[in-house]
Amino acid sequence: MISVRSLAGYVLEELLARELKDSGFRLLQRRNDDPAVLREQGNGLAIMGRGGLHQADVLGELEVRPRFMHPIRLFVEAKHRPDTPVGIEVVRNAVGVLGDIREQYTMAHAKKHLQRFSYRYAIFSTGGFANSALDYATTHDISAIDLSGAGWSGLTGSATTAAEALINLAEKAGRATFPVNDMRSVMRSSLLANDREELARRAGIFARGDETVSDEIQRLARDLDVDAAGRVALVTAESSLFTVGLFADDDELRRLRDSPAELSYERRGSEGGHWALGPSLRAGKAAMLAIPPRQEEAFFSASPSRRSKHPALRVDILTADAEPVSVAVQDPPVGDSSPSGWRKARAEHKKSNRIDSHWVPGSAKEFLERVNQRSAELHRIIQLAVARGQQGSNAAVSRNEIYEIMQYSDDRSLRGFTKPIRAVTMEMIEQGAIGGDVEWPLYAYYESGVKATEFRVPTAFWSALL
């Protein structure tokens, strides 16, 4: 089954697809949307390039066509790895995809009078970006959008919560692997089309006819639709970088014109601080913006005179209106929120919030203790496999041994018997005790056929207990 972290990235893409639609893009979802270049594959929609097909999880076409330009299409990729900044390899892949797609159009296409498009690429990351990735994105015209700030915790948290619920529903429906494409269809029938009848039909496919699961996934999709009712505003704070702000509605955005706002930095304990847009748009409320570290660095290092004159340091809020709203940036704060204090606080916060993406003695021992509280039999099975691995043998427990330890009858299936292990693992990931990329502590091994021959403990787990 897919990990919560990976699935949360897919859910986040669907939420961003909704924002794309609200921002004037038409979502391309099937081959008929452009038969010349789009193809439908087992893993979803793909677009033809010069050298091959490229998966397009979210692809939007700007409905307003700019004058003297080809129509604009935008790829959206979401990376939901809160403790891991996006590296240069992700941006390199985006550059390669765009290059291959752009070179696909030849004289033969022109003679057939096929429409040409201008393709763009946006990468959203809940873990921010490495500096090398930002530099590469800037020079190759890739939009790198940082969602690591507290201003986006509501949206990214919703994606994680939904992912956990979806995995549980897939298991209830008897799915051996998670149906990503079915999930996308369910989400889009709610978030994009708001079609209750289609939502019910798609939920039934996901649930494989289980009415209880179908009802639950419909409720989940509708709840996400309500949570996504705000408006995303693109904020440009440097000529080559972007950030985004989440506002309640279009009216709140328009109030920026009536009451000029200032962007200020507010110290918030160990987190280092947040950028707040004030005076408050409503009584007692200020809008929080998640500004990437490199932009913060630029704001803190620039003098007030340079900040007021240099266009790269101006903050513009892009609303539904024709002209952007410019926002003044206050002087950097003093004391522990000075540039040096801010850097120290951010480094300390990052260090204290780092999550191990591998098993270590503390997390492995804690896992065993939690499993023992739920099932002494499962605890015994894992301990037996661990002992064998530490003794130099295969760290595994046979199918027959599991039936004996669990005291199962011969006609019982082993499907779902590791659910307590899954529950403990996901609980520890959610609480930050381990990272979402850890190896599963007990997994089925299939020598042949559809029945597991044995269950194994990975080397990373049993070696952490040495």
Helices and strands as residue ranges (DSSP letters): H 4-22, E 25-27, G 31-33, E 38-41, E 44-48, E 53-55, E 58-62, E 72-79, H 88-102, H 107-111, E 118-125, H 131-139, E 143-146, G 150-152, H 153-172, H 180-191, H 196-207, H 211-227, E 231-238, E 241-247, H 250-258, E 262-266, G 269-271, E 274-282, E 285-290, H 293-301, H 304-309, G 311-313, E 315-318, E 325-329, G 335-337, H 339-352, H 361-374, H 376-390, E 396-398, H 399-406, H 419-430, E 443-445, E 454-456, H 459-464
